[in-house]
Amino acid sequence: MKKQIFVLCTICTVFANYAKAENDILIADFEGEDYDRWKVEGQAFGKGPAKGTLPNQLEVFGYEGQGLVNSFYHGDGTIGRLVSPSFEIKRDYINFLIGGGKHPGKTCINLKVDGQVVRTATGPNDSPGGSEGLDWENWDVKNFIGKAAQIEIVDQHTSGWGHINVDHIYQSNKKRQYVEKTREFNLTKKYLNLPVDNSAPKRYIDIIIDGKRVRQFDISISNKTIDYWVFLDISEFHGKNATIKIDMDDPVGKTGFDKIFQADTFPGEDNLYKEKLRPQVHFTSRRGWNNDTNGMVYYDGEYHLFYQHNPYGWPWGNMTWGHAVSKDMIHWQELADAIPPDGLGTIFSGSAVVDKHNSAGFKTGDEDVIVCFYTYAGGRNLWSKGKPFTQAIAYSNDRGRTFTKI
């Protein structure tokens, strides 16, 4: 009898594990020219899935494939509704990508069972600014397995962020949800190299040394296509043990976060300034965005150029003071970033001087001190949330190679 019970339990366990391993069931991927058997009401959703960003819309990113639901057709002033055919709930979770407006009941995706809304979700945006990126969301539907259901995607809001973006809806026994993830490094090289996909959602990366955050930046880190690599110069932390943390990582498969590595070079370095469209007279940084010059000074045979810089991507953001030097103002050598963001804010514009008479009292060696004055843009990064704009000083005793903030 005991043997029969053991065999029965074993069979039940195998069957349960098999059920958990059942394949995902696609509800809709919106890759067709129209919405197939979905019912379309109003004008907000157009005649079929959007192929990405619509006219006058911020860049849409983070969707799968070529198409998605995007109710920004003719702007935020249109309204409408998409309703799926009826389907049977057969898995524990319904996963989907969502972005757009955060207006409960008005810009949302709903799960309806027996005609009633039993699950709902919105995009993340309800105020000026924001992002059109889509992120994974899920519903736990174990209590509804075996039930007939429909999904409706709603746009009934006609002002700011009055639209919704949705893609790749599927049933699964696995929850698709972003998680915080860390990696450990002993920093022995010059650069930390990170892969970028311009169409990927932005994620926050923290660099933590001796329990203290020393860098934080947002980056469109690649999970699939790598458009290019960016780097963080980690020379000042040589020999230290560092924790690298990402705030939202997709646990399904290998991600761009797993591809981060350290080296004394960075991918693409051999082709720098040989690119077809690279300016050859005007200064450009090796990687990322650069704009306003901030402090230009001359000291002992070198011209110093400081400038607004995003080291981690093409768009504006992560405002940092980049730094380059030249002996003739034609041939420039880019140095490590002079002033990175921190918990008081990102680093906006300012100016610089050479303190020949040590009037500020910062001098500690034989070199004259380079003093930089800048604006902390409090609240412009996650690290400085809630902080105001303030003014600050940083100075260098080694010809601008390193700076001390005060």
C-alpha angles and dihedrals in degrees: 000000000000090000091053091050091049091051091048092050091049091052091049091050092050091048092049092050090048091052091051089052093053115131122266117260117225115221097178138339097178094223096134131092091250138021093266109208096353114115113238122207127181128356104280096093099045122215095303146352117314119245092227125290119025126213114293092007128124113253111289115215142157098061126126124248121342105311142050143163107272118169095193092102105142089359133280094316096080126083135198149133137237119206124191127220114263115275136177119250105234105158137058097248142031110211126193144158116246139177141147129069128015102215110130112225091007107059104023151106116243135194112213125197120179088356094301129111105244099165132024140173138182138198120265102250128094104141138049115293115026131127138273092220120131121223133187119269130172144195124215103227102167090121091059101048109139093024125119112242144174133206121220126191112205135201111175098140120099106185135057114352089001095157141073133219120204135168146165105017114188144157119240143159087229124075112233103214135142118245136193111255136186138196129194125226136177100215108229102140136066101247139039105210122210129186119231131204109185091209095053123101116260118259131188119243121196125196109204123189124178089353093304127110108236100170137020127176141154119240138174091236114196123245095169124001116035110213093180143325127254128193144211116215103231097176093117090059096049113154094013125125110238136191114213112202132188119196097214122024127169107236091201107097132330113324137198089260088064090054096060110118140167125237142147089252134038129228111271095021092123091060098047115138090005093088115124096242099033113124111241101195105032114069117253127177120245093247137007137011125326131180137143119042108230113183124011116183138158121224130169099331098326132098111211120211118191118184145169108272141179103197094186107055150358098263125078112272145094087059109214134163106251118198137209134168133206138180094207106019089245104072111050133190114204113220129195114292109284102210121016126191120267141168093307093058146273118311115260130181128312143129142262139220138187106239098215094170097042089238091160093050095232097123116116104160143021098292123088112248123253108213122196126197118198146158121255106217099211116201094023093106132038092248092061098041110158095013121126129233109273140170123248146174133224125182140193131210094182105063093277097304093120132013135207118213120216 
